[in-house]
Amino acid sequence: MIVLLTDFGQSEYVGVMKGVIYSIARDAKIVDLCHDVSPQNITEASWLLKNNYKYFPESAAFCCVVDPGVGTQRKALAVKTENFYFVAPDNGLLWETLKEQKIIDIRQIPIPADASRTFHARDVFAVAAANISIGNFNGIAESIKQIERLKLYQNQREGIVVRIDRFGNIITNLAKQDKDSYSVQINGKKYVMNCFPNYESANDDELFLIEGSCNTFEISLKNGNANDKLNIKVGEKITIS
């Protein structure tokens, strides 16, 4: 199984990646994890991978392409862990996920001389993922030791916004505490927000906190879009105490 994670949205780039994969591995099973990562947002992609890879069967190969450094000297990676495979640019996207895995081998994928300088997803990463799916991980160039790190910032009760979902929920990396009401500081402003166990319990037209599916706080608005009110961006610092 090959699992795709990109910032390509509804563009043709996703279809082209799948075409390349099927050209090499006709029997491959391809699953789209997510293609609506904010453009070039490595933090958001890191969060999505870290919180979702564990729901896939062992030996799945994750092809993750959020690559603002495409065409530069940044390395391309193929990683084998005890349970999964990961293919991605060496820009920190894999770091938080690999901390939870026993790493068996890390390979640097060679960049073909004729590869597009803007579409390594097609010419490098899709090819590598397809070869891994047919058992050819060891044929991917040389082993390396070090990769780029990207830590999702957290300092006690200060963290970051890691994603804005399609409903406008503002997802953070801060865990819930045993309280009913919290002080929230974000974007230079302070709020007092109640915490509710579900959306139905919340008050109409009032921003509130809820523990999301990743077991961290989300700012929500009942039957509305919280981020339309707050206009927050992924990566902004937030304090919830």
CORLINLIN-V905565 format. One record per residue. SS is DSSP state (2 for helix, 1 for strand, 0 for the rest). PHI is phi in radians with two decimals (none if undefined). D_CENTER is the distance of its C-alpha to the mean C-alpha in whole Angstrom. Layout:
BEGIN
ss->SS phi->PHI d_center->D_CENTER
ss->SS phi->PHI d_center->D_CENTER
END
This chain:
BEGIN
ss->0 phi->none d_center->18
ss->1 phi->-2.00 d_center->15
ss->1 phi->-1.97 d_center->12
ss->1 phi->-1.76 d_center->11
ss->1 phi->-2.37 d_center->7
ss->1 phi->-2.52 d_center->8
ss->0 phi->-1.92 d_center->10
ss->0 phi->-1.49 d_center->13
ss->0 phi->1.02 d_center->14
ss->0 phi->-1.64 d_center->17
ss->0 phi->-1.29 d_center->18
ss->2 phi->-1.21 d_center->20
ss->2 phi->-1.06 d_center->18
ss->2 phi->-1.12 d_center->16
ss->2 phi->-1.08 d_center->20
ss->2 phi->-1.14 d_center->21
ss->2 phi->-0.99 d_center->18
ss->2 phi->-1.14 d_center->19
ss->2 phi->-1.06 d_center->23
ss->2 phi->-1.10 d_center->22
ss->2 phi->-1.05 d_center->21
ss->2 phi->-1.17 d_center->24
ss->2 phi->-1.15 d_center->26
ss->2 phi->-1.69 d_center->26
ss->0 phi->-2.25 d_center->25
ss->0 phi->-1.08 d_center->27
ss->0 phi->-1.68 d_center->26
ss->0 phi->-1.11 d_center->22
ss->0 phi->-1.80 d_center->20
ss->1 phi->-1.99 d_center->17
ss->1 phi->-2.08 d_center->15
ss->1 phi->-1.59 d_center->12
ss->1 phi->-1.24 d_center->9
ss->1 phi->-2.94 d_center->8
ss->0 phi->-2.17 d_center->10
ss->0 phi->-1.87 d_center->10
ss->0 phi->-1.01 d_center->7
ss->0 phi->-0.96 d_center->10
ss->0 phi->-0.89 d_center->12
ss->0 phi->1.10 d_center->11
ss->0 phi->-1.64 d_center->9
ss->2 phi->-1.17 d_center->7
ss->2 phi->-1.01 d_center->7
ss->2 phi->-1.12 d_center->5
ss->2 phi->-1.11 d_center->2
ss->2 phi->-1.04 d_center->4
ss->2 phi->-1.11 d_center->4
ss->2 phi->-1.09 d_center->3
ss->2 phi->-1.16 d_center->4
ss->2 phi->-0.99 d_center->7
ss->2 phi->-1.65 d_center->8
ss->2 phi->-2.23 d_center->8
ss->2 phi->-1.06 d_center->10
ss->2 phi->-1.20 d_center->13
ss->2 phi->-1.58 d_center->14
ss->0 phi->-1.85 d_center->15
ss->0 phi->-1.17 d_center->18
ss->0 phi->-1.01 d_center->19
ss->0 phi->1.37 d_center->19
ss->0 phi->-1.08 d_center->16
ss->1 phi->-1.91 d_center->15
ss->1 phi->-1.64 d_center->11
ss->1 phi->-1.82 d_center->11
ss->1 phi->-1.99 d_center->8
ss->1 phi->-2.26 d_center->10
ss->0 phi->-2.24 d_center->9
ss->0 phi->-2.42 d_center->12
ss->0 phi->-1.10 d_center->14
ss->0 phi->-1.65 d_center->16
ss->0 phi->-0.98 d_center->17
ss->0 phi->1.53 d_center->21
ss->0 phi->-1.69 d_center->21
ss->0 phi->-1.48 d_center->22
ss->0 phi->-1.08 d_center->19
ss->0 phi->-1.35 d_center->19
ss->1 phi->-1.93 d_center->17
ss->1 phi->-2.02 d_center->16
ss->1 phi->-2.25 d_center->16
ss->1 phi->-2.12 d_center->16
ss->1 phi->-1.88 d_center->18
ss->1 phi->-1.97 d_center->18
ss->0 phi->-1.07 d_center->20
ss->0 phi->-2.13 d_center->18
ss->0 phi->-2.48 d_center->16
ss->1 phi->-2.14 d_center->15
ss->1 phi->-2.38 d_center->12
ss->1 phi->-2.17 d_center->13
ss->1 phi->-2.97 d_center->11
ss->1 phi->-1.17 d_center->13
ss->0 phi->-1.49 d_center->14
ss->0 phi->-2.26 d_center->12
ss->0 phi->1.70 d_center->11
ss->0 phi->-0.97 d_center->7
ss->0 phi->-1.51 d_center->9
ss->2 phi->-1.02 d_center->11
ss->2 phi->-1.10 d_center->10
ss->2 phi->-1.24 d_center->9
ss->2 phi->-1.19 d_center->13
ss->0 phi->-1.09 d_center->14
ss->0 phi->-1.65 d_center->15
ss->0 phi->-2.02 d_center->16
ss->0 phi->-1.50 d_center->19
ss->1 phi->-1.40 d_center->19
ss->1 phi->-1.65 d_center->22
ss->1 phi->-2.80 d_center->21
ss->1 phi->-2.15 d_center->19
ss->1 phi->-2.04 d_center->21
ss->1 phi->-1.64 d_center->21
ss->0 phi->-1.36 d_center->21
ss->0 phi->-1.22 d_center->24
ss->0 phi->-1.65 d_center->23
ss->0 phi->-1.03 d_center->26
ss->0 phi->-1.06 d_center->29
ss->0 phi->-1.68 d_center->29
ss->0 phi->-1.19 d_center->25
ss->0 phi->-1.08 d_center->24
ss->0 phi->-1.38 d_center->23
ss->0 phi->-2.10 d_center->20
ss->0 phi->-2.43 d_center->19
ss->2 phi->-1.16 d_center->18
ss->2 phi->-0.98 d_center->16
ss->2 phi->-1.39 d_center->19
ss->2 phi->-1.57 d_center->21
ss->2 phi->-2.17 d_center->19
ss->2 phi->-1.30 d_center->16
ss->2 phi->-1.11 d_center->17
ss->2 phi->-1.10 d_center->21
ss->2 phi->-1.12 d_center->19
ss->2 phi->-1.08 d_center->17
ss->2 phi->-1.11 d_center->20
ss->2 phi->-1.15 d_center->23
ss->2 phi->-1.09 d_center->21
ss->2 phi->-1.15 d_center->21
ss->0 phi->-1.81 d_center->25
ss->0 phi->1.55 d_center->25
ss->0 phi->-1.95 d_center->25
ss->2 phi->-1.09 d_center->23
ss->2 phi->-1.16 d_center->26
ss->2 phi->-1.48 d_center->27
ss->0 phi->-1.61 d_center->24
ss->0 phi->0.81 d_center->26
ss->1 phi->-1.77 d_center->26
ss->1 phi->-1.35 d_center->24
ss->0 phi->-2.30 d_center->23
ss->0 phi->-1.87 d_center->23
ss->0 phi->-1.84 d_center->20
ss->0 phi->-2.32 d_center->17
ss->0 phi->-1.19 d_center->15
ss->0 phi->-1.88 d_center->14
ss->0 phi->-2.45 d_center->12
ss->0 phi->-1.57 d_center->13
ss->0 phi->-1.37 d_center->11
ss->0 phi->-0.95 d_center->15
ss->0 phi->-2.72 d_center->17
ss->1 phi->-2.40 d_center->21
ss->0 phi->1.01 d_center->23
ss->0 phi->-1.70 d_center->22
ss->1 phi->-1.85 d_center->20
ss->1 phi->-2.39 d_center->17
ss->1 phi->-2.38 d_center->14
ss->1 phi->-1.40 d_center->13
ss->1 phi->-1.84 d_center->9
ss->1 phi->-2.94 d_center->9
ss->1 phi->-1.97 d_center->12
ss->0 phi->-1.42 d_center->12
ss->0 phi->-1.20 d_center->15
ss->0 phi->-1.59 d_center->18
ss->0 phi->1.52 d_center->17
ss->0 phi->-1.24 d_center->16
ss->1 phi->-1.72 d_center->15
ss->1 phi->-1.63 d_center->13
ss->1 phi->-2.01 d_center->13
ss->0 phi->-1.82 d_center->13
ss->0 phi->-1.80 d_center->17
ss->0 phi->-1.36 d_center->18
ss->0 phi->-1.22 d_center->21
ss->0 phi->-1.93 d_center->25
ss->0 phi->-1.52 d_center->28
ss->0 phi->-2.44 d_center->29
ss->0 phi->-1.72 d_center->30
ss->1 phi->-2.45 d_center->30
ss->1 phi->-2.37 d_center->27
ss->1 phi->-1.60 d_center->28
ss->1 phi->-2.10 d_center->25
ss->1 phi->-2.09 d_center->25
ss->1 phi->-2.74 d_center->22
ss->0 phi->0.97 d_center->23
ss->0 phi->1.35 d_center->26
ss->1 phi->-2.18 d_center->28
ss->1 phi->-2.03 d_center->28
ss->1 phi->-2.39 d_center->28
ss->1 phi->-1.94 d_center->29
ss->1 phi->-2.24 d_center->27
ss->1 phi->-1.41 d_center->28
ss->1 phi->-1.90 d_center->26
ss->0 phi->-2.16 d_center->26
ss->0 phi->-1.34 d_center->26
ss->0 phi->-2.73 d_center->25
ss->0 phi->-1.18 d_center->25
ss->0 phi->-1.11 d_center->29
ss->0 phi->-1.29 d_center->30
ss->0 phi->-1.26 d_center->29
ss->0 phi->-1.49 d_center->31
ss->0 phi->-1.08 d_center->31
ss->0 phi->1.04 d_center->30
ss->0 phi->-2.26 d_center->29
ss->1 phi->-1.11 d_center->26
ss->1 phi->-2.57 d_center->25
ss->1 phi->-1.82 d_center->22
ss->1 phi->-2.54 d_center->21
ss->1 phi->-1.43 d_center->19
ss->0 phi->-1.47 d_center->16
ss->0 phi->-1.21 d_center->15
ss->0 phi->-1.68 d_center->13
ss->0 phi->1.13 d_center->16
ss->0 phi->-2.27 d_center->15
ss->1 phi->-1.22 d_center->17
ss->1 phi->-2.24 d_center->17
ss->1 phi->-1.61 d_center->19
ss->1 phi->-2.28 d_center->21
ss->1 phi->-2.41 d_center->24
ss->0 phi->-1.01 d_center->26
ss->0 phi->0.95 d_center->26
ss->0 phi->-2.64 d_center->25
ss->0 phi->-2.02 d_center->22
ss->2 phi->-1.10 d_center->21
ss->2 phi->-1.33 d_center->20
ss->2 phi->-1.11 d_center->23
ss->2 phi->-1.47 d_center->25
ss->2 phi->-1.76 d_center->23
ss->0 phi->0.94 d_center->21
ss->0 phi->-1.72 d_center->18
ss->0 phi->-2.01 d_center->15
ss->0 phi->-1.03 d_center->12
ss->0 phi->1.76 d_center->13
ss->0 phi->-1.19 d_center->16
ss->1 phi->-1.33 d_center->18
ss->1 phi->-2.53 d_center->19
ss->1 phi->-2.05 d_center->22
ss->1 phi->-2.24 d_center->23
ss->0 phi->-2.50 d_center->26
END
